[in-house]
Amino acid sequence: MTHQPDELFSAVDSLLAAVDGGTVLPAPTERVRLREAAGLTQAAIAQALGVRVPSITAWEAGRAEPKGERLEAYRRLLDGLAHRYPQPASPPDSNPGFPPSPPAPPAPSRPGLAGTGPQTMPVAAEPGVMQRSGHAARPARTGTPLSRRPTGKAAGPVSVEADDDLRFENGPLAVIDVDTDGQVLAYCVGGLVLDVPAKSIPALVDWTLKEAKLGQPKLSGPGKDADPLLVLTEAALERYGLPAALTEDERLAGRIPEGHKVIRQLARAEWKLTKRGFGPWARIYRPAQGSERMCVQLCIPSWNALDTRHWGHAAQLPPAELARLLGTFASRVMTPRGSTAVTGLELMTAFHPPTRASEPGTDGKRHSQHNPGSLGKDPVDCAPCEAPDGHPLLAGLPRFHVRGPAEKLFEEAYDWARPMTDAECTLRHLVGIDVNMAFAAGANGLVVGLGEPTQVKQPVFDPKLPGSWLVDLSHVDLSRVKVGKDKWADLDASLLPSPFTPKGERPEGPAWYATPTVAYAQELGYDVRPVEAWVRYDNGRYLDSWYNRLRDAYLATMADLGVGADLSPADFLAAMDGYRQRDPQLAIVVSAVKATVKGGLGKLRERPRGEGWKPGQPWRALSRPTWRPDIRAAVISRTRINLHRKLVKHAAFTGQYPVAILSDCVVYAADGESPLDFLPYRDGKPLPGGFKLGVNPGLVKWEGTQSVLWGEGVREQFNAPELNLARYIKDGTVTDQDTGE
């Protein structure tokens, strides 16, 4: 239900009339008193404001606050009720809810941790008081290095959920900078600025852990709280004796030399660094004492900590704006732990820590034990067919042996194209559509292996059992496929890619496939008889919480950018037009969320990188329990199958076939420039099981449109009749480097 501001105000005025009789809100208890005094129900207010009843409940409990137009409308309602039902006489020291007139300036709002949806928290403040939504006002600390400073419009509130954990009342992170007076400042989320007294990196770490109140609560019961993150600007680097940029040798090594004076300072103060040393993402710690962790993470943008492919121009933002951007990501996903790929992998572990505390034993103590549903604390070997080339399991193969499909599991995303038909060449346009968060959608609800694989000879295929299967699928004929219960469709198989290979070629014999691929052959109506399998009897939906967190982060941020989940197809296309320009910082958050998905899945099969590695030798990533190429293969398999299922449904219903596919982007020939010119909508409803326009993961958006003449011309120019046009459909630019010329 969508309301315009005028409609919201009209609805509120109607409520006020029915009971007849700025953005600063009264205290939560006062909100309840006013509503009850007027005889209004939460449902009535929810209907007027266009929200759900649980939102009103959260606002009245102080767990969250409204945002945007709804914030102003809710304030308008409460202000009107306050005039009709004034607060009873109270002692001078009591707090009537609204600040006295004239009100003191509102304290900057502080976003907390993401939960089930977005909110913004403006907070009323009286002179000398630092107040948090949902908590009683507390006197501001004086005579300490902590203070609250205005940071200007750029540091305005961000739509995030409230955090009730006072241990981390200043948020998950801070950007450390130095002002023109030489004062070191910590820019936190929500516009909060702290004075930093630390004169060295060791002192900065001490201050962070003892005074700054930075960090983030754990995401699951047996998990660990997130360590505070400090982002150091170039001015801060200079102040603390660190270089503003790495030399070429340091960049290649990923760290500054061990003999650097700052590292010596840390050693003298008995602080330690992880094996990756003092680099763009440095972790400084002391061994944990009981359940208390003593660790601070540093992020250094000028050392390329924030990859421009995923974080855009974030490294060049002013401190307050950078704190807003990273704080939004942290509250909705998690505090960054390194690259987006590292963060994606860490998010999996955050929801499923390898161990948990046992029940008290006979000695009355709790002990560490395996956490069910996790991957455990020890790595397990993959199956030989799942091992990438060079893996120690393959050390016995001849040096130049090339493994074929019957020896190697090869589940990858599509890279397929075909020449256009004569009929397609008579059309005017090539239109690209792209699946939103395709790999995240492929992970949703997927059962994956948790433990080690078991080899089985002549198995009976079980579509519910995760694993790798050696089976011949060359007999599957796409010219006649099952598209529903007892319903078959005749298709032109030459115009469709095979669902079983990334290049879309029909298999020629037995090959290794992940469970979703083999199950799809059954779904299409064909018999499957594996000759061998490596299956995992210990399994579960390991990625569900991970998917839900990233989905919610993506949808909340897109909603903030004006792209809601309940838009009509035409309104969705209009909302997507230029959405990144509405708030470039939030657009960067969207990119980072997407990169967290793909990067996290990629880390499940991380290859050796610059470690002096030789084929047959282990590499560092193999020591992680999260090195699981089988899970990555299963997600990619399911993602590719999800796409092929839509291709088949679309072809069976419309007679239209894709011209090119690259990963999650599909190109069709059409007479019009819009996806609505070829997607079969009837009365606003999409083809069941086909492509649907929308922002949710698994739905599609418009990727780009070029002319058919452009496509034919590019292929002729580079003498490549099957050049993958999906790679260039967005802006039409093709270079010699792209085509290998």
Beta strands, then each sheet from edge to edge (+ up, - down):
strand 1: 129-130
strand 2: 138-139
strand 3: 173-178
strand 4: 184-187
strand 5: 193-195
strand 6: 229-232
strand 7: 272-273
strand 8: 281-289
strand 9: 292-299
strand 10: 355-357
strand 11: 368-370
strand 12: 415-417
strand 13: 429-435
strand 14: 448-449
strand 15: 454-457
strand 16: 467-472
strand 17: 480-484
strand 18: 487-490
strand 19: 510-514
strand 20: 532-535
strand 21: 539-540
strand 22: 660-662
strand 23: 665-670
strand 24: 700-707
sheet 1: 1+ 2-
sheet 2: 5+ 4- 3+ 6+ 9+ 8- 7+
sheet 3: 10+ 11-
sheet 4: 12+ 22- 23+ 13- 24+
sheet 5: 14+ 21-
sheet 6: 15+ 20- 16+ 19-
sheet 7: 17+ 18-
end
